[in-house]
Amino acid sequence: MEEKKPPPPKQVPKTAPVSSSSNSKVKSQPQAQNKGKGKAQAMATESQRFSSGKCISDGQNNDEISEKGGSQIKISEMISDILEGISSFYIAINDVKSHISDKINQFVTISGQIA
């Protein structure tokens, strides 16, 4: 049995990197395939879409998308979502911390009254 080897990757000409300042005001539109789906499912679809090395909607190679700045927008949106999640987690931790602190203060007050 002979093992099948994958075809060699396409050679894409290198270009100058796209500056992030030109893309900072661009809002990406939701993909038609993701409409009506939950955010987690949409992100899973995006992950599958780019993990294969091909863009499902237009057949472009990931390198071509990156050169055009489309991938930079997706990555910045993902980073924004991650930071938002971290911020929410931090707020929740602080709420729990203050709740525990209040309960400890109540316990100290009650135990001081008993003694």
C-alpha positions as CSV (number, residue, x, y, z in Angstrom):
1,M,0.0,0.0,0.0
2,E,1.3,3.4,-0.9
3,E,0.4,6.4,1.2
4,K,-1.2,9.3,-0.6
5,K,0.7,12.6,-0.2
6,P,-1.2,15.9,-0.1
7,P,-0.6,18.2,-3.0
8,P,2.0,20.9,-2.5
9,P,0.5,24.2,-1.2
10,K,-0.1,27.0,-3.7
11,Q,2.6,29.6,-4.0
12,V,1.1,33.0,-3.1
13,P,3.2,36.1,-3.9
14,K,4.2,38.0,-0.9
15,T,3.0,41.6,-0.5
16,A,3.5,44.4,2.0
17,P,1.5,43.8,5.2
18,V,-1.8,45.7,5.4
19,S,-1.7,48.4,8.1
20,S,-4.3,47.9,10.9
21,S,-5.1,51.6,10.9
22,S,-6.8,51.3,7.5
23,N,-9.0,48.5,8.8
24,S,-9.9,49.9,12.2
25,K,-13.1,51.5,11.1
26,V,-14.3,48.7,8.9
27,K,-17.1,46.6,10.3
28,S,-17.4,43.1,8.9
29,Q,-20.8,41.9,7.8
30,P,-22.1,38.6,9.2
31,Q,-21.7,35.7,6.8
32,A,-24.9,34.5,5.2
33,Q,-24.2,30.9,6.4
34,N,-24.1,32.1,10.0
35,K,-27.4,34.0,10.1
36,G,-29.9,32.7,12.6
37,K,-27.3,30.6,14.4
38,G,-26.0,31.0,18.0
39,K,-22.7,32.8,18.5
40,A,-20.9,29.7,19.6
41,Q,-22.2,27.8,16.5
42,A,-21.2,30.7,14.3
43,M,-17.7,30.8,15.7
44,A,-17.4,27.0,15.2
45,T,-18.5,27.4,11.6
46,E,-15.8,30.2,11.2
47,S,-13.2,27.9,12.7
48,Q,-14.1,25.1,10.4
49,R,-14.2,27.5,7.5
50,F,-10.6,28.6,8.0
51,S,-9.0,25.5,9.4
52,S,-9.3,23.7,6.1
53,G,-7.1,26.3,4.5
54,K,-9.8,27.3,2.1
55,C,-12.5,29.9,2.4
56,I,-15.8,28.1,1.8
57,S,-17.7,31.1,0.5
58,D,-15.3,32.1,-2.3
59,G,-12.6,29.4,-2.5
60,Q,-9.7,31.8,-1.6
61,N,-6.6,30.6,0.1
62,N,-6.1,31.8,3.7
63,D,-3.0,33.7,2.6
64,E,-5.0,35.6,0.1
65,I,-7.6,36.5,2.7
66,S,-4.9,37.6,5.1
67,E,-3.3,39.8,2.5
68,K,-6.6,41.6,1.9
69,G,-7.1,42.2,5.6
70,G,-10.3,40.2,6.0
71,S,-8.6,37.8,8.4
72,Q,-7.3,40.7,10.5
73,I,-10.8,41.9,11.0
74,K,-11.9,38.4,12.1
75,I,-9.0,38.0,14.5
76,S,-9.6,41.5,16.0
77,E,-13.3,40.6,16.6
78,M,-12.3,37.3,18.2
79,I,-9.8,39.1,20.5
80,S,-12.5,41.7,21.3
81,D,-14.9,38.9,22.3
82,I,-12.2,37.2,24.4
83,L,-11.4,40.4,26.2
84,E,-15.1,41.0,26.8
85,G,-15.4,37.5,28.3
86,I,-12.4,38.1,30.5
87,S,-13.9,41.4,31.7
88,S,-17.2,39.8,32.5
89,F,-15.4,37.0,34.4
90,Y,-13.4,39.6,36.4
91,I,-16.6,41.5,37.3
92,A,-18.2,38.2,38.4
93,I,-15.1,37.3,40.5
94,N,-15.3,40.7,42.2
95,D,-19.0,40.3,42.9
96,V,-18.3,36.9,44.6
97,K,-15.4,38.4,46.5
98,S,-17.5,41.3,47.8
99,H,-20.3,38.8,48.7
100,I,-17.9,36.6,50.7
101,S,-16.4,39.7,52.3
102,D,-19.9,40.8,53.4
103,K,-20.7,37.3,54.8
104,I,-17.4,37.3,56.8
105,N,-18.2,40.7,58.2
106,Q,-21.7,39.5,59.2
107,F,-20.2,36.5,60.9
108,V,-17.6,38.6,62.8
109,T,-20.3,41.0,63.9
110,I,-22.6,38.2,65.1
111,S,-19.8,36.3,66.8
112,G,-18.7,39.6,68.5
113,Q,-22.3,40.0,69.8
114,I,-22.4,36.5,71.1
115,A,-19.0,36.8,73.0
